[in-house]
Amino acid sequence: MARVEIEYCVPCGYRNRALQVAEGVLAGLETELDECRLTMGDHGVFVVRLDDEVVFDVSEDEFDVDAIVRTVRRAL
């Protein structure tokens, strides 16, 4: 089983984005995960990790919930 962590910038107001990604991940992959965790951060961070490996970083990729979920699925 695997663990997904979504770290998001609180001052930037990324909470809703983090919740959208968490909902998308859980809707399609809930039975394949041990944990889906939201972690509060700052300095513009929005990173999704699967077992400590970065699978999405907003500083490198365009934010797209469906694309993030597909990336997590492929990484599993």
C-alpha positions as a Python dict, from the first residue, in 0.01 Angstrom:
ca = {
    (1, 'M'): (0, 0, 0),
    (2, 'A'): (105, 359, -48),
    (3, 'R'): (89, 702, 110),
    (4, 'V'): (0, 1029, -65),
    (5, 'E'): (97, 1363, 86),
    (6, 'I'): (-30, 1694, -48),
    (7, 'E'): (169, 1989, 84),
    (8, 'Y'): (9, 2326, 13),
    (9, 'C'): (76, 2693, 82),
    (10, 'V'): (-164, 2832, 340),
    (11, 'P'): (-90, 3205, 279),
    (12, 'C'): (-144, 3153, -97),
    (13, 'G'): (-491, 3010, -37),
    (14, 'Y'): (-414, 2670, -193),
    (15, 'R'): (-632, 2477, 55),
    (16, 'N'): (-916, 2435, -194),
    (17, 'R'): (-674, 2303, -455),
    (18, 'A'): (-534, 2057, -201),
    (19, 'L'): (-884, 1939, -113),
    (20, 'Q'): (-969, 1893, -483),
    (21, 'V'): (-660, 1680, -536),
    (22, 'A'): (-728, 1477, -220),
    (23, 'E'): (-1086, 1416, -332),
    (24, 'G'): (-971, 1309, -679),
    (25, 'V'): (-706, 1075, -542),
    (26, 'L'): (-946, 918, -292),
    (27, 'A'): (-1228, 884, -546),
    (28, 'G'): (-1014, 674, -778),
    (29, 'L'): (-747, 518, -563),
    (30, 'E'): (-879, 490, -208),
    (31, 'T'): (-852, 111, -197),
    (32, 'E'): (-487, 125, -307),
    (33, 'L'): (-373, 372, -39),
    (34, 'D'): (-292, 351, 329),
    (35, 'E'): (-302, 726, 377),
    (36, 'C'): (-383, 1055, 205),
    (37, 'R'): (-247, 1344, 409),
    (38, 'L'): (-270, 1723, 378),
    (39, 'T'): (33, 1913, 505),
    (40, 'M'): (29, 2289, 552),
    (41, 'G'): (321, 2488, 415),
    (42, 'D'): (416, 2832, 288),
    (43, 'H'): (634, 3010, 29),
    (44, 'G'): (408, 2906, -262),
    (45, 'V'): (450, 2533, -215),
    (46, 'F'): (208, 2289, -376),
    (47, 'V'): (367, 1946, -397),
    (48, 'V'): (214, 1600, -420),
    (49, 'R'): (426, 1309, -302),
    (50, 'L'): (371, 937, -331),
    (51, 'D'): (575, 755, -67),
    (52, 'D'): (811, 1056, -34),
    (53, 'E'): (868, 1079, -410),
    (54, 'V'): (748, 1404, -570),
    (55, 'V'): (494, 1331, -844),
    (56, 'F'): (373, 1691, -887),
    (57, 'D'): (527, 2029, -809),
    (58, 'V'): (341, 2347, -906),
    (59, 'S'): (673, 2520, -967),
    (60, 'E'): (737, 2274, -1253),
    (61, 'D'): (391, 2176, -1380),
    (62, 'E'): (55, 2338, -1452),
    (63, 'F'): (-211, 2267, -1188),
    (64, 'D'): (-463, 2013, -1324),
    (65, 'V'): (-643, 1784, -1081),
    (66, 'D'): (-711, 1512, -1337),
    (67, 'A'): (-350, 1511, -1456),
    (68, 'I'): (-224, 1489, -1098),
    (69, 'V'): (-453, 1193, -1023),
    (70, 'R'): (-339, 1018, -1344),
    (71, 'T'): (24, 1075, -1244),
    (72, 'V'): (-37, 927, -898),
    (73, 'R'): (-216, 629, -1055),
    (74, 'R'): (73, 562, -1296),
    (75, 'A'): (325, 590, -1010),
    (76, 'L'): (135, 329, -808),
}
